[in-house]
Amino acid sequence: MKTYEEIMEILEAYDLTKSYRAAAELAGCDHHTVRRYVKLRGQGSDPTRRLERPKMIEPFLPKIEELVERSQAKIGADVVHERITALGFAGTDRTTRRAVAVAKASWRAGNRRVFRPWTPEPGLWLQWDWGEGPRIKGRRTWLWCAWLAWSRFRVVIPVLDKTLPTIVACLDTTLRRIGGAPTYALTDNEKTVTIDHVARVAVRNPAIVEVGHHYGMAIRTCLPADPQSKGGSEATVRIAKRDLVPTEVNLRAGYGTFGHLEAACRAFTEEINAKVHRETKRIPNDMLAEERGYLHVLAKAPFAVAFGETRRVCWDATISVEGVRYSVPHQLIDTRVWARFHGDELVVTAVGEDGPAEVARHERSTPGNPKINDGHYPPREDHHGVRTPKASTADEAAFLALGPGAASWLMEAGAFGAHRVRSKMAEAVVLAKLHGAADVDRALGTAAITGRFADGDLLSLLSHQAQGGGHPTEPIRASETHSLQPGTSAWANFGDIRPETEEETA
């Protein structure tokens, strides 16, 4: 086979001489070769195109196309190779793979789905989907990803399950963030939304239908295994997982608690809605302000039936469910919450200004075994410690005004069980007028350290201080190794039989 340059030289030589033999002498080839290329050019064919030789697999191509058509381009090349080998094909599997790839490409070209560009209308469509979130202390989490079609406003909420009450809570929170309800809400065909398909017709979950009626919107589902029909929420899931789930790509550190994940989702939502969108060239927050005029007004109360049973939070920040006490955040005291069981867990939901939200989750317990979370209670000052004296009468205030030594004396005297504490306090106030408050406070501090609470001890300490006594030191107390009891060494040999001497024997 001649190269492209050689073929062009042959044709140029023929155009110059108009003779096959003369052109063959100039081009250095046979005159039959010149004749063949000239005829190809005269027929309008490309003389430089290589002629395809018959292939070994050509007799089996109709069978390959039949198998690809029947399987809708899903059949594997290895299965096709086994079929045509049984029919007499003697080639390699490499040849079969090439033929199958060509047949599949041809089938897809003739059966390709055509997408028409979608132009969303304001206030019409909301889409939501789920993405798997990061694991927190080994527990699985999920990311609720909602997308308002016209304004491209996104909402990402972390949750611990995908049950119907959680969906209702996330949907209510999303609608309150965007400031209204659209006409349609589109999602997947999960059991919480679609309970069955009959003749390719989706049968809705009656509970989710009631939710849609409550918020004044229709809930729709896309075709099964057809994510292209809700590409906006799919893109939100992809972006949220890319930025929020710790990976080697974003180098994000793991989350210590579920609250940290909630804070990260809020920051992500605020950041992404404040950026200029690539397609609209506008900020979603600004577009949402315009779209709110096309949204339906929300009901003041959320759809709370799915959250479980209502409970009143007691003064000790607990609720009672089936005779068991479960703690909730102390900010909810004297309010009403909803409680429901999800598997072996109790989920507590509260409704605030931003909609319903999960506030507590406990393992299921039995009567007599309350479930208390220390994080639900604020730290108390001087808890499990010594109480600080606080005056409730004028006499007590006058005594404590002497100084810290007076407070120490009162605490030690109370622990010692001293008699006539109030009269001794009054005596100290009188002595402070004679000796000065500083000296009396010092003497009271010394009495507290040395444990002297008897009558006259305070006056004795004041006299000692007046004579130049130094600052008190730690009192010396007897220990087990240093006893004041007389020794018993004289009785050490009591009862022993002493051997008699010769003189005593004589």
C-alpha positions as CSV (number, residue, x, y, z in Angstrom):
1,M,0.0,0.0,0.0
2,K,1.4,3.3,-1.1
3,T,1.6,6.3,1.3
4,Y,-0.3,9.4,0.8
5,E,2.7,11.3,-0.6
6,E,3.5,8.5,-3.1
7,I,-0.1,8.3,-4.3
8,M,-0.2,12.1,-4.9
9,E,3.1,11.9,-6.9
10,I,1.6,9.2,-9.1
11,L,-1.4,11.2,-9.8
12,E,0.7,14.3,-10.5
13,A,2.9,12.4,-12.9
14,Y,-0.2,11.1,-14.8
15,D,-1.7,14.6,-15.0
16,L,1.7,15.8,-16.5
17,T,2.2,12.9,-19.1
18,K,-1.4,11.6,-19.6
19,S,0.2,8.2,-20.1
20,Y,0.2,5.3,-17.6
21,R,3.6,4.0,-18.6
22,A,5.3,7.4,-18.7
23,A,3.8,8.3,-15.3
24,A,5.0,4.9,-14.0
25,E,8.5,5.6,-15.1
26,L,8.5,9.1,-13.4
27,A,6.9,7.7,-10.2
28,G,9.0,4.5,-10.1
29,C,6.1,2.1,-10.0
30,D,4.2,-0.3,-12.2
31,H,1.8,1.2,-14.9
32,H,-1.0,-1.0,-13.5
33,T,-0.7,0.8,-10.2
34,V,-1.0,4.2,-11.9
35,R,-4.1,3.0,-13.8
36,R,-5.8,1.8,-10.5
37,Y,-5.3,5.1,-8.7
38,V,-6.4,7.1,-11.7
39,K,-9.6,5.1,-12.0
40,L,-10.3,5.5,-8.3
41,R,-10.0,9.2,-8.6
42,G,-12.2,9.2,-11.7
43,Q,-15.0,7.3,-9.8
44,G,-15.0,9.9,-7.1
45,S,-13.4,7.6,-4.5
46,D,-10.6,8.5,-2.2
47,P,-7.5,6.9,-3.7
48,T,-5.6,7.3,-0.4
49,R,-8.2,5.2,1.6
50,R,-7.1,1.7,2.5
51,L,-9.2,-1.1,1.2
52,E,-10.6,-3.1,4.0
53,R,-9.9,-6.8,3.9
54,P,-12.6,-9.4,4.8
55,K,-12.5,-10.1,8.5
56,M,-12.9,-13.4,10.2
57,I,-15.7,-12.1,12.4
58,E,-17.8,-10.6,9.6
59,P,-20.1,-13.6,9.2
60,F,-20.9,-13.4,12.9
61,L,-21.7,-9.7,13.1
62,P,-25.5,-10.1,12.6
63,K,-25.5,-12.5,15.6
64,I,-23.6,-10.0,17.7
65,E,-25.9,-7.2,16.8
66,E,-28.9,-9.4,17.7
67,L,-27.5,-10.2,21.1
68,V,-26.7,-6.5,21.8
69,E,-30.2,-5.6,20.7
70,R,-31.9,-8.2,22.9
71,S,-29.9,-7.2,26.0
72,Q,-30.2,-3.4,25.3
73,A,-26.4,-3.1,25.2
74,K,-25.9,-4.7,28.6
75,I,-24.5,-8.1,27.5
76,G,-20.8,-8.7,28.2
77,A,-18.2,-9.4,25.5
78,D,-17.2,-12.7,27.2
79,V,-20.8,-14.0,26.9
80,V,-20.9,-13.0,23.2
81,H,-17.6,-14.8,22.6
82,E,-18.9,-18.0,24.1
83,R,-22.0,-17.8,21.9
84,I,-20.3,-17.2,18.6
85,T,-17.5,-19.7,19.4
86,A,-20.2,-22.4,19.7
87,L,-21.3,-21.3,16.2
88,G,-17.9,-21.8,14.7
89,F,-15.9,-18.6,15.3
90,A,-12.2,-19.4,15.6
91,G,-10.9,-15.9,16.5
92,T,-9.7,-14.5,19.8
93,D,-11.7,-12.8,22.4
94,R,-9.9,-9.6,21.6
95,T,-11.6,-9.5,18.2
96,T,-14.9,-10.2,19.8
97,R,-14.5,-7.3,22.3
98,R,-13.8,-4.9,19.5
99,A,-16.9,-6.0,17.5
100,V,-19.1,-5.9,20.6
101,A,-17.9,-2.3,21.4
102,V,-18.8,-1.2,17.9
103,A,-22.2,-2.8,18.1
104,K,-23.0,-1.3,21.5
105,A,-22.0,2.2,20.3
106,S,-24.2,1.8,17.3
107,W,-27.2,0.7,19.5
108,R,-26.7,3.6,21.9
109,A,-26.6,6.1,19.1
110,G,-29.9,4.9,17.8
111,N,-31.5,4.7,21.3
112,R,-30.0,7.7,23.0
113,R,-32.3,9.7,25.3
114,V,-32.7,13.3,24.1
115,F,-32.8,15.9,26.9
116,R,-34.6,19.1,26.3
117,P,-33.2,22.1,28.3
118,W,-35.4,22.8,31.3
119,T,-36.3,26.4,32.1
120,P,-37.7,26.4,35.7
121,E,-40.4,28.8,36.7
122,P,-40.2,30.8,40.0
123,G,-42.1,29.2,42.9
124,L,-42.9,26.0,41.1
125,W,-40.3,23.2,41.9
126,L,-38.4,22.1,45.0
127,Q,-36.2,19.0,44.9
128,W,-34.7,17.0,47.7
129,D,-32.4,14.0,47.9
130,W,-30.2,12.1,50.4
131,G,-26.5,11.8,50.6
132,E,-24.5,9.7,53.0
133,G,-22.7,11.8,55.6
134,P,-19.7,11.2,57.7
135,R,-19.6,8.7,60.5
136,I,-19.5,10.3,64.0
137,K,-18.1,7.9,66.7
138,G,-18.9,5.0,64.5
139,R,-22.5,6.1,63.9
140,R,-23.9,6.6,60.4
141,T,-25.3,10.0,59.4
142,W,-27.3,11.4,56.4
143,L,-27.4,14.7,54.6
144,W,-30.7,16.1,53.6
145,C,-30.0,18.1,50.4
146,A,-32.8,20.4,49.1
147,W,-32.7,22.6,46.0
148,L,-35.1,25.4,45.0
149,A,-35.1,25.2,41.2
150,W,-35.5,28.8,40.0
151,S,-33.3,30.6,42.6
152,R,-30.8,27.7,43.0
153,F,-31.1,28.1,46.8
154,R,-29.7,25.1,48.7
155,V,-30.4,23.7,52.1
156,V,-28.3,21.0,53.8
157,I,-29.4,19.4,57.1
158,P,-27.6,16.5,58.9
159,V,-29.8,13.8,60.3
160,L,-29.4,10.4,62.0
161,D,-32.1,8.5,60.1
162,K,-34.4,8.8,57.0
163,T,-37.7,8.0,58.6
164,L,-41.0,9.8,57.8
165,P,-40.9,12.0,60.9
166,T,-37.3,13.1,60.0
167,I,-38.4,13.9,56.5
168,V,-41.3,16.0,57.8
169,A,-39.0,17.9,60.1
170,C,-36.4,18.5,57.4
171,L,-39.1,19.6,54.9
172,D,-40.7,22.0,57.4
173,T,-37.3,23.5,58.2
174,T,-36.4,23.9,54.5
175,L,-39.7,25.6,53.7
176,R,-39.3,28.0,56.6
177,R,-35.8,28.9,55.5
178,I,-36.9,29.7,52.0
179,G,-40.0,31.5,53.3
180,G,-42.8,29.7,51.7
181,A,-44.0,26.5,49.9
182,P,-43.6,25.8,46.1
183,T,-46.2,24.1,44.0
184,Y,-44.3,20.8,43.6
185,A,-41.7,18.9,45.6
186,L,-39.8,16.2,43.7
187,T,-37.8,13.3,45.2
188,D,-36.9,9.6,44.8
189,N,-39.3,6.6,45.2
190,E,-38.4,5.6,48.7
191,K,-40.9,3.7,50.9
192,T,-41.6,6.8,52.9
193,V,-42.9,8.5,49.7
194,T,-43.9,5.7,47.4
195,I,-45.1,2.4,48.8
196,D,-45.6,0.5,45.5
197,H,-45.6,0.7,41.7
198,V,-48.6,-0.8,39.8
199,A,-48.2,-0.9,36.0
200,R,-45.5,1.7,36.4
201,V,-47.8,4.0,38.3
202,A,-46.5,5.2,41.7
203,V,-48.7,4.6,44.7
204,R,-48.1,7.3,47.3
205,N,-47.6,6.8,51.0
206,P,-50.9,8.2,52.5
207,A,-48.8,9.9,55.3
208,I,-46.7,11.9,52.8
209,V,-49.9,12.9,51.0
210,E,-51.2,14.4,54.2
211,V,-47.9,16.3,54.6
212,G,-48.3,17.8,51.1
213,H,-51.8,18.8,51.8
214,H,-50.8,20.5,55.1
215,Y,-48.2,22.7,53.3
216,G,-50.2,23.2,50.2
217,M,-48.0,21.5,47.7
218,A,-48.0,18.3,45.6
219,I,-45.2,15.7,46.2
220,R,-44.0,14.1,43.0
221,T,-41.5,11.3,42.4
222,C,-39.1,10.8,39.5
223,L,-39.0,7.7,37.3
224,P,-37.3,4.7,39.0
225,A,-33.5,4.6,38.4
226,D,-33.7,8.0,36.6
227,P,-31.6,10.5,38.4
228,Q,-31.5,12.9,35.4
229,S,-35.0,14.1,36.2
230,K,-33.8,15.7,39.5
231,G,-30.3,16.8,38.5
232,G,-30.4,19.9,40.8
233,S,-30.6,17.9,44.0
234,E,-28.2,15.4,42.7
235,A,-25.6,18.2,42.2
236,T,-26.4,19.5,45.7
237,V,-25.6,16.1,47.1
238,R,-22.4,15.8,45.2
239,I,-21.2,19.3,46.3
240,A,-22.2,18.7,49.9
241,K,-20.4,15.4,50.2
242,R,-17.4,16.9,48.5
243,D,-17.1,19.7,51.1
244,L,-18.6,18.2,54.3
245,V,-17.5,14.5,54.3
246,P,-13.9,14.2,55.5
247,T,-11.8,12.8,52.6
248,E,-8.2,13.0,51.4
249,V,-9.3,15.6,48.8
250,N,-10.7,18.3,51.1
251,L,-8.5,17.4,54.1
252,R,-11.3,18.1,56.5
253,A,-10.9,16.8,60.0
254,G,-13.4,14.3,61.5
255,Y,-16.3,15.5,63.6
256,G,-16.2,15.0,67.3
257,T,-20.0,15.4,67.9
258,F,-23.2,15.7,65.9
259,G,-23.4,19.4,66.9
260,H,-20.1,20.0,65.0
261,L,-21.6,18.5,61.9
262,E,-24.7,20.7,62.2
263,A,-22.5,23.8,62.6
264,A,-20.5,22.8,59.5
265,C,-23.7,22.3,57.5
266,R,-25.0,25.7,58.5
267,A,-21.8,27.4,57.5
268,F,-21.7,25.5,54.2
269,T,-25.3,26.5,53.4
270,E,-24.6,30.2,54.1
271,E,-21.4,30.2,52.1
272,I,-22.8,28.4,49.0
273,N,-26.0,30.6,48.8
274,A,-23.9,33.8,49.0
275,K,-21.8,32.9,45.9
276,V,-22.6,33.8,42.3
277,H,-24.1,30.8,40.6
278,R,-22.3,29.6,37.5
279,E,-25.4,29.4,35.3
280,T,-27.5,32.3,36.4
281,K,-24.6,34.6,37.1
282,R,-26.5,35.8,40.2
283,I,-26.4,35.2,43.9
284,P,-29.0,32.6,45.1
285,N,-29.9,34.7,48.2
286,D,-30.9,37.6,45.9
287,M,-32.9,35.4,43.6
288,L,-34.7,33.8,46.6
289,A,-35.9,37.3,47.7
290,E,-37.6,37.6,44.3
291,E,-39.0,34.1,44.3
292,R,-40.6,34.4,47.7
293,G,-43.3,36.5,46.0
294,Y,-44.4,33.3,44.0
295,L,-44.4,30.9,47.0
296,H,-47.4,29.9,49.0
297,V,-47.8,31.1,52.5
298,L,-46.8,28.5,55.1
299,A,-49.0,27.1,57.9
300,K,-48.0,28.6,61.2
301,A,-47.9,25.2,62.9
302,P,-45.8,22.3,61.5
303,F,-47.2,18.9,60.6
304,A,-46.5,17.5,64.0
305,V,-48.5,14.3,63.8
306,A,-45.6,12.3,62.5
307,F,-43.3,13.4,65.4
308,G,-45.0,11.0,67.9
309,E,-46.7,11.7,71.2
310,T,-46.6,15.1,73.0
311,R,-44.9,15.4,76.4
312,R,-44.5,18.3,78.8
313,V,-41.0,19.0,80.0
314,C,-40.8,19.0,83.8
315,W,-38.9,21.4,86.0
316,D,-36.0,18.9,86.1
317,A,-35.6,19.0,82.3
318,T,-37.0,15.4,81.8
319,I,-40.0,13.8,80.1
320,S,-41.7,10.6,81.0
321,V,-42.3,8.0,78.3
322,E,-43.7,4.6,79.3
323,G,-42.8,5.2,82.9
324,V,-39.1,6.1,82.1
325,R,-37.5,9.5,82.6
326,Y,-35.5,10.9,79.7
327,S,-33.6,14.1,79.8
328,V,-33.9,17.0,77.3
329,P,-32.0,20.3,77.1
330,H,-32.7,22.6,80.1
331,Q,-33.9,25.4,77.7
332,L,-37.0,23.4,77.0
333,I,-38.3,23.4,80.6
334,D,-42.1,23.9,80.8
335,T,-42.5,23.5,77.0
336,R,-44.1,20.8,74.9
337,V,-42.1,18.3,72.9
338,W,-42.8,15.3,70.8
339,A,-41.4,11.8,71.5
340,R,-41.3,8.7,69.3
341,F,-39.4,5.4,69.3
342,H,-37.2,4.6,66.3
343,G,-36.0,1.0,66.7
344,D,-34.3,0.9,70.1
345,E,-34.0,4.7,70.4
346,L,-36.2,7.4,71.7
347,V,-36.2,10.5,69.5
348,V,-37.4,13.9,71.0
349,T,-38.4,16.7,68.6
350,A,-39.1,20.3,69.5
351,V,-40.6,23.0,67.3
352,G,-38.9,26.4,67.4
353,E,-38.9,29.5,65.3
354,D,-36.9,27.7,62.5
355,G,-39.2,24.7,62.5
356,P,-39.0,21.3,64.1
357,A,-35.6,19.9,65.1
358,E,-34.4,16.8,66.9
359,V,-33.2,17.9,70.4
360,A,-32.4,14.6,72.1
361,R,-31.9,10.9,71.4
362,H,-31.6,8.2,74.0
363,E,-31.4,4.4,74.1
364,R,-34.6,2.8,75.1
365,S,-34.7,2.1,78.8
366,T,-37.0,0.4,81.4
367,P,-38.9,1.8,84.4
368,G,-36.5,2.5,87.3
369,N,-33.6,3.2,85.0
370,P,-33.8,6.8,83.8
371,K,-31.6,8.1,80.9
372,I,-29.9,11.3,81.8
373,N,-27.5,13.2,79.5
374,D,-25.2,15.5,81.5
375,G,-24.9,17.8,78.5
376,H,-28.5,18.8,79.0
377,Y,-27.7,20.5,82.3
378,P,-25.6,23.6,82.8
379,P,-22.7,23.4,85.2
380,R,-23.6,24.6,88.8
381,E,-21.4,26.8,90.9
382,D,-19.9,25.2,94.0
383,H,-21.6,22.0,93.1
384,H,-20.3,19.1,95.2
385,G,-18.1,21.6,97.1
386,V,-18.1,23.7,100.2
387,R,-20.9,26.2,100.6
388,T,-19.8,29.9,100.8
389,P,-21.3,31.7,103.8
390,K,-24.0,34.2,102.8
391,A,-25.6,36.5,105.3
392,S,-29.3,36.5,105.7
393,T,-29.6,38.8,108.8
394,A,-27.9,42.0,110.0
395,D,-25.9,40.2,112.7
396,E,-24.6,37.6,110.2
397,A,-23.6,40.4,107.8
398,A,-21.8,42.3,110.6
399,F,-19.8,39.2,111.5
400,L,-18.9,38.2,107.9
401,A,-17.9,41.8,107.2
402,L,-14.8,41.3,109.5
403,G,-13.0,39.4,106.7
404,P,-12.2,36.0,105.3
405,G,-11.0,34.8,108.7
406,A,-14.6,35.2,110.0
407,A,-16.0,33.1,107.1
408,S,-13.4,30.4,107.7
409,W,-14.2,30.3,111.4
410,L,-18.0,30.0,110.7
411,M,-17.5,27.1,108.3
412,E,-15.1,25.2,110.6
413,A,-17.2,25.9,113.6
414,G,-20.2,24.5,111.8
415,A,-18.3,21.3,110.8
416,F,-16.9,21.0,114.3
417,G,-20.3,21.2,116.0
418,A,-19.4,24.2,118.2
419,H,-21.9,25.4,120.8
420,R,-23.3,28.9,121.1
421,V,-22.1,29.9,117.6
422,R,-24.4,33.0,117.3
423,S,-23.3,34.4,120.7
424,K,-19.6,33.9,119.9
425,M,-20.2,35.7,116.6
426,A,-21.8,38.6,118.5
427,E,-18.8,38.6,120.9
428,A,-16.4,38.8,117.9
429,V,-18.2,41.9,116.6
430,V,-18.0,43.6,120.0
431,L,-14.2,42.7,120.3
432,A,-13.7,44.2,116.8
433,K,-14.7,47.6,118.1
434,L,-12.1,47.3,120.9
435,H,-9.2,45.6,119.1
436,G,-9.9,46.4,115.5
437,A,-11.5,44.3,112.8
438,A,-8.2,43.2,111.2
439,D,-6.9,41.8,114.5
440,V,-10.2,40.0,115.3
441,D,-10.4,38.6,111.8
442,R,-6.8,37.3,112.2
443,A,-7.6,35.7,115.5
444,L,-10.7,34.1,114.0
445,G,-8.6,32.6,111.2
446,T,-6.2,31.2,113.7
447,A,-9.0,29.7,115.7
448,A,-10.4,28.1,112.5
449,I,-7.0,26.5,111.7
450,T,-6.2,25.3,115.3
451,G,-9.8,24.2,116.0
452,R,-10.3,26.5,119.0
453,F,-14.1,27.2,119.4
454,A,-14.5,27.1,123.2
455,D,-15.6,30.1,125.3
456,G,-12.7,32.6,125.8
457,D,-10.5,31.1,123.0
458,L,-11.0,34.2,120.8
459,L,-10.0,36.6,123.6
460,S,-7.0,34.4,124.5
461,L,-5.8,34.5,120.8
462,L,-6.2,38.3,120.8
463,S,-4.0,38.6,123.9
464,H,-1.4,36.3,122.4
465,Q,-1.3,38.5,119.2
466,A,-1.1,41.7,121.3
467,Q,2.0,40.2,123.1
468,G,3.8,39.8,119.7
469,G,2.7,36.3,118.8
470,G,3.6,35.3,115.3
471,H,1.4,34.0,112.5
472,P,-0.2,30.6,113.3
473,T,1.3,27.5,111.8
474,E,-0.3,24.2,111.1
475,P,-1.3,22.5,114.3
476,I,0.7,19.4,115.3
477,R,-1.5,16.4,115.5
478,A,-0.4,12.9,116.7
479,S,-0.2,10.2,114.1
480,E,-0.1,6.5,114.2
481,T,3.7,6.4,114.2
482,H,4.1,9.1,117.0
483,S,1.9,8.4,120.0
484,L,1.9,10.3,123.3
485,Q,1.1,7.1,125.3
486,P,3.9,5.8,127.6
487,G,6.0,3.0,126.2
488,T,5.4,-0.7,127.0
489,S,9.0,-1.9,126.7
490,A,9.1,-2.8,130.4
491,W,6.4,-5.4,129.7
492,A,8.3,-6.9,126.8
493,N,9.6,-10.0,128.7
494,F,6.4,-10.5,130.7
495,G,5.7,-14.2,131.0
496,D,9.1,-15.5,129.9
497,I,10.8,-18.2,132.1
498,R,14.2,-17.0,133.1
499,P,16.8,-19.8,133.7
500,E,18.0,-20.2,137.3
501,T,21.6,-19.3,138.2
502,E,23.9,-21.5,140.3
503,E,23.7,-19.2,143.3
504,E,19.9,-19.3,143.3
505,T,20.1,-23.1,143.1
506,A,22.4,-23.3,146.1
